[in-house]
Amino acid sequence: MTRGTRLRLVLRDVASGCAFASMAVSGQLPLWTLGLFAFALVAALFGKRLFARRAKLTALLLLGVAAVLAVNVTSGALNLVVAACAFAGLISAHRLLSAPDPATDGQVHLSGLLMVAGGAALSGELVYGLFLVAFSVLSSVSMALGVVEAAVPEGEPIPVRAVLRPLGTGVTFAVAGAMAFFILFPRLNWNMTGPRAAPGLGPATAGFSNTVRLGGAGTIKDNPRIVLRATLSPDPGVDALGSYWVGRTYDIFDGMEWTNAGGVRREREPLLTLRPGGDNLIHQRVELLPAYGARTLIALETPSRLGNAVANGSTGSRRTSLQELAGGEARFLEAGVSYAYEAYSLPPGGSGDSFRKLPSEEQDALLALPEALDPRVAQTAARVLNGEREPLAAAQKLATWLQREHAYTLEQNGEREDPLADFLFDRKAGHCEHFATALTLMLRTQGIRARLATGFFGGERVNDGYVLRAGDAHAWTHVLVPERGFVTVDATPPAHRPSQGSRLLQRLLGLYEALESRWRNSVVDYSFRDQVDVARALVRPPKGAENTARSRLPPARAWGAALVAGMVVYAAWRLVTRLAGRPRPHAATRFVDAVEAMLVPARLVRGEGETLEDLDARLARERHPLALALAPVTRRYLEARFGGRPLRQGEADQLLRALQQSVAAHVKLEAQRARASEPRARAS
Amino acid sequence: MNQPARVLAAAAPSPATARTAMERIAAELGRAVQGKEAQARLVATCLVSGGHLLLEDVPGVGKTTLAEALARACGLSFARVQFTADLMPADILGAQIFHAQTATFQFRPGPLFRQLVLADELNRAPPRTQSALLEAMAQGQVSLDGSTHALPSPFTVVATQNPVDFSGTYPLPDSQLDRFMLRLSLGHPAPDVEAKLLATRGRAPPLDAVQTVSSPEEVAQLRELSAELRLDGTVADYVVRLARATREHGDIERGASTRAVLALGAAARTQALWEARDFVTPGDVRAVLVPCWAHRVLLRSAVQGVAARDEAAHLLEELTRKVPAPR
């Protein structure tokens, strides 16, 4: 096997591996198919074609595999699309291990295409895109080498280097062309039947369940995945927002976990009004990223109105209704990978909720205590408060005491019979849920109404908006203050409220999330609408220019863009002409092209490697009737091309006309002869 | 019979007159060795290009006759040296002879000091003698005992060797083969020519029929004209590409040298004169490619002699089909 052939096969196999990887990144293929393919690929790369001898017999193995997959599909263990993708991968594996003849090569490339299509159905993520490009480049190069190999006579070396250079240029152009095509023609979203994996690294939060349980597992405070992006107006303009973003509240504590009274309040609301707003509402345009992994809406404390929600799923984006649950929780009715919505919140200072408007069971719950509450809790609260009855002042006094006397720790203490007493009196250390629970219940023992709130704390400035990370998840206390409604009091030590993750990891993840979001917005979900938006952004008058005199001409931006586009086109044209590198054909070369085209009707065609000079000499040897007519033309061509005596103005036409006449006469004569011989042939 | 040659010698030749002169020479060669017109033309081409000629053939096909006929047709002084195993360099170069009367050494030139030297069966001489000859071919002069003696002009060597019988021979090294511009083999004549020979040969030796139709001066002029012909840049590039193709070819151990490239250019120029052209075309290059390069490329395969030449010729012809000619 020559080096060229080996290179071609390695490229082919690696391309096939890339195609398989484009499906595998979805994480949905069964593990055993991954193993089988990896084994086949490694064996093929080492040149071990195990199935070369028994191609048909080993094809029976595929039947067995198909049966296993079919059983999995019918039993519901495997999605049909996933099974089809896995099968395509195994066909490819079988072909990789077969003898490398042209038919097998074609089948490997074809199965590669199938796998890439499968990968598109299964994920379509950034990593998929990278594998897709790698597959296209490698298999194009491999196929081109195959074509060259077929053209080179047996036993001769394949001019790999000479081929790879123009091929590399060609592939670069093809990839660039594909990108240009992609930008010019928006992607059509079609409904794929296959399930899409949660993109990227998967959800990062435990989500919002209907309960908060003390002890056991909780949200990890150092997870730096970004779960939410929001742009606020009016823009606070600070780097660290330090605000509370509430998800839901809880009012019943049974000694172990927090729950709510009541169920679904309102179903299918396009716009959810939780409480009346005032003049100075804060508007938020919020995007919940795939890492969020829950359906609960998040908004700055205290949310007033939520709406305009869009769920982005595998089949594109669509509007979704909201529902209101107990605890002031708003949920998307339909599940998506990520969400976008708008929210209005009251400025901090109190929710404005009137106690009397709350449902009666919630009113009761705000003072309820678990049956088996440790009596020391009430005693300690009374001791710390020392007669303070004003709710807010009491809450702050207790919070200060908690922060002073208790340490913050992320280490879970495991399941305890009474986690609250354990936190307050034994361990004297815990995380935000312990602090918030302790404060809430201590207030209640003193007859002050309070509840637990969960959500996020913080807000880190990125570009024009703020992001929240999974580690920003937090719990705090709402204290009911007459005339003001619920007021936030946080018992957790301030240093431990926002995310605690490492800076470097946060940066790296931020970069990944930004790339992922860019890919999602400008590749996967890129649509005709986005194109129109880009075009509109160019011609729309700049912000703040409404007051200046309006002009009918497009703004300077449009002119600039047109200029840049023109320059890019010009540069591309220059590059293409330079890369093509061919000087304009010599006048004599164009002449000889015309001569040769003229000779075709007389069935005079150059042989392989034959020039017009050779053809002329051959005709002269054969005493061909056209030799006489061709000789002066050939002579003149040679003079013009190699003798430094260029063709004069109109000389080429003159010579060609003369030759044309001779050729026409010759063809006519031949036709007459053929006709003359025809009847005789029939008669005989 | 020297008349037309003198007339020609007076006026500077044009491509058309050069063709006539060369055709005359070739016609005389054809009288001596019948039925070998193509080879006769190549012999004339080699002479006009200023190169040396290697004739490889079995004995008895007219190699020696052809060389003698060339000398006679062009009016060149001629010497024939039969190369044998005991031939020493002094036997061909000449020697210093002591004159008793004047008590001095005097140089007595050897047979090499002729305008046309036939080195018969060159490969039978020991390498020392071979290299003495080949050095003289390359330099155009002989250095002996510290003094340099110029060889006459034009100076052409026609060497012959038997490509089949290698017993008792010293095969020419490839570096030496490279010094011959063209290599030819005559091959057996066609049956009708052989029959005609039988009928006529008895009457007169073939060389008697050859007349002097040219002169050393005319040959020198033709050489000058040939060297001045236009070789277009694209054609030069074509020659270089052909050379590169031989160097990169998988079956060729060593491709054409730079000397081979120059020789091909010179031979192609003279080839253009046959068409009375004052410029070289790719067709001219291809016409002389095989006689010019077949003996210069070293093949990877182990074949020797005639078979090696045939295979080389085959490879070169294949290259002319593969390497695109300028259009």
Interface residues (C-beta under 8 A of the other chain):
Chain A: G155 E156 P157 P585 H586 T589 V592 D593 E608 G609 T611 E613 D614 A617 L638 E639 R641 F642 G643 G644
Chain B: R230 D232 T234 V235 G250 R277 D278 F279 V280 T281 P282 G283 R286 T320 R321 K322 P324 A325 P326 R327
